[in-house]
Amino acid sequence: MAIKLPSSAYPTRFLRWVYFSSSCIADISETPEIVKLKDSSEFDQNLNFLRNKLAPDNLIRVLDRTNDLNSAVRIFKWASRQKSFHHTSNTYYRIILKLGMAGKIVEMRDFCENMAKDRCPGTEEALVTLVHTFVEHCRIEEAITVLVNMNLGGYRLPIEAFNALLGALVGGKGREFQKALFVYKEMVKACVLPTVDTLNCLMEALSATNQIDLALDQFRRMKNKGCNPNSKTFEILVKGLIENGRVDEAAIILEQMFKVQCQPDLSFHTCIIPLFCRENKIEEAVKLFKMVKDSDLESDSFIYEVLVRCFCNNLQLDSAVALINEMIDSGMPPKHYVLVDIMNCFCELGKIKEAIVFLENRQVHETAPFNILLEGCCNAGEILAANVLLERISERHIADCQSWNILIRWFCENEDIKKAYTLLGRMIKSFVILDCATYSALVVGNCRLGKYEEAMKLFHQICARCWILDFASYSELVGGLCDIKQSEDAMEVFHYMSMKRCSLHSLAFYKLIKCVCNSGQIKEAIRLWQLAYFCAISCCIATHTAIMQELLRSRRAEDMLAFFSQMLMVGSNLDLEVYCILIQSMSKQNKIKECVLFFNTMINEGLIPDPDQLFDQLSFMANHSQLSMISSAIDRISGGDILNSAMYGLLIAGLLKEGREHEARRLLDSMLEKGWVPDATTHNLLIGSDVREAMSQAMLFDDSASLDSVSNILAEGLGDT
């Protein structure tokens, strides 16, 4: 087999460079790395052969059969030193190709430079062929190295080779924009004019790197460069705009395509129609689809399938059915997932009877569409129709285990376990093997009727088969067992499901933790909570507070901070109850600093306890002379209607004891503004404080200013004393 480049890319004089054995290329690509010679016998034999018959063709034959790269390079350099020998473009081509296919870029660069300097006849053609060969074998760095040396040597690479290299860079997995830009700059340096394919590659690179505005600039300047946009141009721009969330602009570009009467190819339609469908732009998608039908293009099933799904998602049932009929008439029977989409549409519109007729008229034999229809019947309460449909597809051997499970599940969820077991008997008689979904349905049915003993028997059968129940069944079973306070059975189920990494509803898990805590098994509750984290079970705040309340009740307050730290590590939310429990726990342990920290954090987050809890917390702070440490929190809660008369008295007395007279008087002002009178104890404390301040002021100033509102009130209380 020969490697043949496109005939349009090269004139006739290039063709002698095009044909090389593909087996030779394969041999070169497997050439080992340059290493020190261990056995020089092959090298010596080749050298002896060339001493008597040194000619370009003989040198090429020797290079081809020399497996060791180091030997090949030594032979080539030896030939260079012979006075009677001159390298040709063929010999340079061979050594450069050999090194390039082995990934030896540095070594091949030197030979490219020498080749350009020697200016052998046919050098330009050889270098062009090297670029194409490297591109075809995904040796992009090697191709760029040849390109650079061509430009440095004054050789011009044809635009087709530039386009091939740009296409490889843009279409590759890495989409290397910087390298594509470098190649484009080299093309400009070589004074090679771009074609529409060149600009398409550039716009695609810009679009792939989220530089769609620059791509649009290139599009607007295409005419200045003597190029007209083609189908690929519009495909790149429309796709780029849609993927950047600029769907309306994409529609404008599409209108421009219609305006210039550019006929899009099938690749355009296959790419763009699904994108417009994904963005729910049905009008644009349908317009393009009509263009496909009006043209000579043969539309494939993929475009039909995408449009059917789009119509179904928008509940345009008639349009979807019409497309299905077109597919069948065109010899493209719709795949099962297309029928699933249209069945979902029928069911969502409540057209159950029409859906049954649709499947029967088209002699559908796939199971999935019928299962969707069975679910639709059950959801619509059409149980009689579902039973009849199941009977029909069972007789036609279309029904599978899931078909039976759909109806069994419906009966179980609607607390009609008797009919579920009747259906189960028919299922077994039809030689359908039960699966874990069947057991899951039966577990739900028994739980709904409170038959937890029967549900546990089914669960043990599941365990014996190493199967698992579904999410809803586990939640029903665990939650129900906790409701009847069977914590041991509930824990058994949870341990099994956690071992299988199954999840559980957050409410069911809360019930489990609450049940275990109420039975006094706080250690087990914490262990279950830790297991839940590894099973990705979502825990509500009530679950955490249940554990914390039990820690508080069981006099394990010392473990509270350890559990709280674990809550923070897993990112648990904190609410008012959590803070109140923490403060209560810390106060029992006389951990004053922790109480102050939690109280300040709670108030800063806008969480205010009820009056009784708040009074107890403030009392603890006052008794330990810590009111000054929560002064900012006091300011927050004193600004509204949170504090009552007793709390004001407590705070005023406590602040005075801590020597914070200014804050105490400010609180008294606030208290009096609300119409409350301080109790006798607070009153006496304030009187004593004001007498001391008045005497101090009299010694310093003869003509003192009038006292503030608090001082005036206290002076009136003192009278003439």
KESEKOL-939303 format. One record per residue (C-alpha): residue in three letters; x, y negated, z. Coordinates in steps of 0.5 Angstrom, whole numbers, plus 500, padded with zeros to 3 digits. Layout:
% KESEKOL-939303
alaXYZ ...
END
This chain:
% KESEKOL-939303
met500500500 ala503493498 ile502486502 lys498482497 leu497474498 pro491471495 ser493470487 ser490462488 ala495461493 tyr501462489 pro503461482 thr506467478 arg513465480 phe512467487 leu509474486 arg515477486 trp516476493 val509478495 tyr510486494 phe513489500 ser512496503 ser508496509 ser512502511 cys518497511 ile514492515 ala512497520 asp519500521 ile521493522 ser516491528 glu518497531 thr526495531 pro529496538 glu532490542 ile539487540 val543491545 lys551493545 leu553499541 lys554505544 asp555509537 ser558505532 ser558511527 glu552509523 phe555502523 asp562504520 gln558509515 asn554503512 leu560498512 asn564504508 phe559504503 leu558497502 arg566496501 asn566499495 lys559497492 leu557490496 ala551487492 pro545484494 asp540490493 asn545495496 leu546490502 ile538490503 arg538498502 val543498508 leu539493512 asp532497511 arg535503514 thr539500519 asn535501526 asp539497530 leu539490530 asn545488532 ser548493527 ala544489522 val546482524 arg554485524 ile553488517 phe550481514 lys555477517 trp561481515 ala558481508 ser558473508 arg565473510 gln567477503 lys569472498 ser566476492 phe559476495 his554471495 his547472499 thr541471495 ser534469498 asn532476498 thr538478503 tyr536472507 tyr529474507 arg530481509 ile535479515 ile530474517 leu524478517 lys527484521 leu529479526 gly522476526 met518482527 ala523484533 gly521477536 lys528475536 ile526467534 val533464536 glu537469532 met532468526 arg533460526 asp540460525 phe539465519 cys533460516 glu538454517 asn543457513 met538460508 ala536452507 lys543450507 asp545455501 arg540453497 cys539460493 pro535460487 gly528463490 thr529460497 glu522456497 glu518462495 ala522467500 leu520462506 val513461504 thr512469503 leu516469510 val511464513 his505468510 thr508475512 phe509473520 val502470520 glu499476517 his502480523 cys501475528 arg508472529 ile506465530 glu512463533 glu516466528 ala512463522 ile512456525 thr520457526 val520458518 leu516452517 val520447521 asn526449517 met523449511 asn521441512 leu528440515 gly531443509 gly527439504 tyr523445502 arg515444501 leu510449504 pro504449500 ile497447503 glu495454503 ala500457507 phe499451512 asn492453512 ala493460514 leu498458520 leu493453522 gly487458522 ala491463526 leu492458531 val485456531 gly482463531 gly486466536 lys484468543 gly489462546 arg486457541 glu493453542 phe491446540 gln498443541 lys501448536 ala496447531 leu497439532 phe504440531 val503444525 tyr499439522 lys504433524 glu509438520 met504438514 val504430514 lys511429515 ala512434508 cys507429505 val502435503 leu495433503 pro490436507 thr484440504 val477441507 asp480447510 thr485444513 leu481439517 asn476444519 cys481448522 leu483441526 met476439528 glu475446530 ala481446535 leu479439537 ser472442539 ala475448542 thr479443547 asn472439549 gln475433544 ile468433540 asp469426539 leu475426536 ala473432531 leu467427530 asp472422528 gln475426523 phe469428520 arg467421519 arg474420515 met474426511 lys472422505 asn478417506 lys482423505 gly479426499 cys475431502 asn468433502 pro465437508 asn462444507 ser458449511 lys464451515 thr465443517 phe458443519 glu458449523 ile464447527 leu461440529 val454443530 lys456448535 gly461444538 leu456439540 ile451444542 glu456447547 asn458440550 gly450439551 arg449434546 val444437542 asp440431540 glu447429536 ala447436533 ala440435530 ile443429527 ile449432524 leu444437521 glu440432518 gln446429515 met448436512 phe441436509 lys442429506 val448431503 gln445437500 cys450442503 gln448449502 pro450453509 asp452460508 leu450466512 ser456465517 phe453458519 his446461520 thr448466524 cys452462528 ile447456529 ile440459529 pro442462536 leu445456539 phe438452537 cys434458540 arg438458546 glu437450547 asn429451546 lys430447539 ile425451535 glu423446530 glu431446528 ala431453528 val425455524 lys427450519 leu434453518 phe431460518 lys426458512 met433455508 val435462509 lys429465506 asp429460500 ser436461498 asp439468496 leu442469502 glu440476505 ser438475513 asp440480517 ser436483523 phe440479528 ile437472526 tyr430475526 glu431478533 val434471536 leu428468533 val423473536 arg426472543 cys425464542 phe418465540 cys416470546 asn420465551 asn415459548 leu409464548 gln408463541 leu406470540 asp403469533 ser409467530 ala413472534 val408478531 ala409475524 leu417475524 ile416483527 asn412484521 glu417481516 met422485519 ile418492518 asp417490511 ser424488509 gly426495512 met429492518 pro425496524 pro425492530 lys430495536 his427496543 tyr429490546 val426486541 leu419490542 val421489550 asp421481549 ile414481545 met411486550 asn413481555 cys410475551 phe403479551 cys403481558 glu404474560 leu398471556 gly394477559 lys393480552 ile394487555 lys389491550 glu392487544 ala399489546 ile397497546 val394496539 phe400493537 leu405499539 glu400504537 asn399501530 arg407500529 gln408508531 val413505537 his417511540 glu421508544 thr420508552 ala422501554 pro416497551 phe411502554 asn414501561 ile414493560 leu406494558 leu405499564 glu408494569 gly404488565 cys397493566 cys399493574 asn401486575 ala394484571 gly390489576 glu388493569 ile390500573 leu385504569 ala388502562 ala395503565 asn393510567 val390512560 leu396509557 leu401513562 glu397519560 arg398518552 ile405517552 ser406523557 glu403527552 arg407524546 his413525550 ile415518551 ala414517558 asp420517563 cys421517570 gln420510570 ser414510567 trp411514572 asn414510578 ile411504576 leu404506577 ile406510583 arg409504586 trp403500585 phe399505589 cys404505594 glu404497595 asn397497595 glu396502600 asp393507596 ile398513598 lys393518596 lys393516589 ala400515589 tyr401523591 thr396525586 leu400522581 leu406525584 gly403532583 arg402530576 met409528575 ile412534577 lys407538573 ser410534567 phe417537569 val419530570 ile425530575 leu424525581 asp429519582 cys431515588 ala426509585 thr420515586 tyr423516594 ser423508594 ala416507592 leu413513597 val417510603 val414503602 gly407506601 asn408510608 cys411504611 arg405499609 leu400504612 gly404505619 lys407512617 tyr414511619 glu415518621 glu413520614 ala418515612 met424517616 lys423524613 leu423521606 phe429517608 his433523611 gln431527604 ile435521601 cys441521605 ala441529604 arg442527596 cys447521597 trp442517594 ile440510596 leu433506596 asp432499593 phe432493597 ala425492598 ser424499601 tyr430498606 ser427492608 glu420495609 leu423501613 val428497617 gly423491619 gly417496620 leu421500625 cys423494629 asp416492629 ile414498633 lys421498637 gln424504634 ser431501634 glu435507634 asp432509627 ala432502625 met440502626 glu440509623 val437506617 phe442500617 his448504618 tyr447508612 met445503607 ser451498610 met455504608 lys453504601 arg454497601 cys446495600 ser443489602 leu437487606 his432482607 ser434476612 leu427477615 ala428484616 phe435484619 tyr433478624 lys428483626 leu433488627 ile438484631 lys432481635 cys430489637 val437491639 cys438485643 asn431486647 ser434493648 gly440490651 gln445492646 ile449486645 lys455489643 glu451493638 ala448487635 ile454484634 arg457490630 leu451490626 trp452482625 gln459484622 leu457489618 ala452485615 tyr457480613 phe461485609 cys454487605 ala453480603 ile446480607 ser444473608 cys443471616 cys438466618 ile439461624 ala434465628 thr439471627 his445468630 thr441464636 ala438471638 ile445474639 met447468643 gln441468647 glu442475649 leu450473651 leu447468655 arg442472659 ser447478659 arg452474663 arg457475657 ala458467657 glu465468656 asp464472649 met460466647 leu466462644 ala468468640 phe462469637 phe461462635 ser468462632 gln466468628 met459464626 leu464458623 met468463619 val463466615 gly460459614 ser454459618 asn449453619 leu448450626 asp441448628 leu439444635 glu438451638 val445453637 tyr448447640 cys443447646 ile445455648 leu452453647 ile452447652 gln448451657 ser453457656 met459452657 ser456448663 lys455455666 gln462456666 asn464449668 lys467448661 ile466440661 lys471439655 glu467444651 cys460441653 val462434652 leu464436645 phe458440643 phe454434646 asn457429642 thr457433635 met450435636 ile447428637 asn452425631 glu448430627 gly442427629 leu439433633 ile436431639 pro433436644 asp427436648 pro426432654 asp427437659 gln433440656 leu436433654 phe435431662 asp439437664 gln445436659 leu445429661 ser445431669 phe451436668 met455430664 ala453425670 asn455430676 his462431673 ser463424671 gln463425664 leu458420661 ser463415659 met466421654 ile459421651 ser458413651 ser457413643 ala452419643 ile448415649 asp448409644 arg445413639 ile439416643 ser438409647 gly436406641 gly429409640 asp424412644 ile428418646 leu430417653 asn424417659 ser425413665 ala428419669 met434419664 tyr435412664 gly435412672 leu440418671 leu445414666 ile445408670 ala447411676 gly452415673 leu455410669 leu455405675 lys459411679 glu464411673 gly465404674 arg462402667 glu457397670 his457393663 glu454399660 ala449400666 arg446393665 arg445394658 leu441400659 leu437397665 asp436391660 ser433396655 met429400660 leu426393662 glu424392655 lys420398655 gly416396661 trp419401666 val422399673 pro428403676 asp427407682 ala430405689 thr436409688 thr438406682 his436399684 asn440399690 leu446401686 leu445395682 ile444390687 gly450392690 ser454392684 asp451385682 val453382689 arg460384688 glu460381681 ala457374684 met462373690 ser468374685 gln465369680 ala464364686 met471364688 leu473363681 phe468358678 asp465353682 asp460351676 ser458358673 ala454359668 ser447362668 leu447369669 asp444374664 ser437377665 val440383669 ser443378674 asn437374675 ile433380676 leu438382682 ala438375685 glu431375686 gly431382689 leu437379694 gly433373696 asp437368701 thr441374704 
END
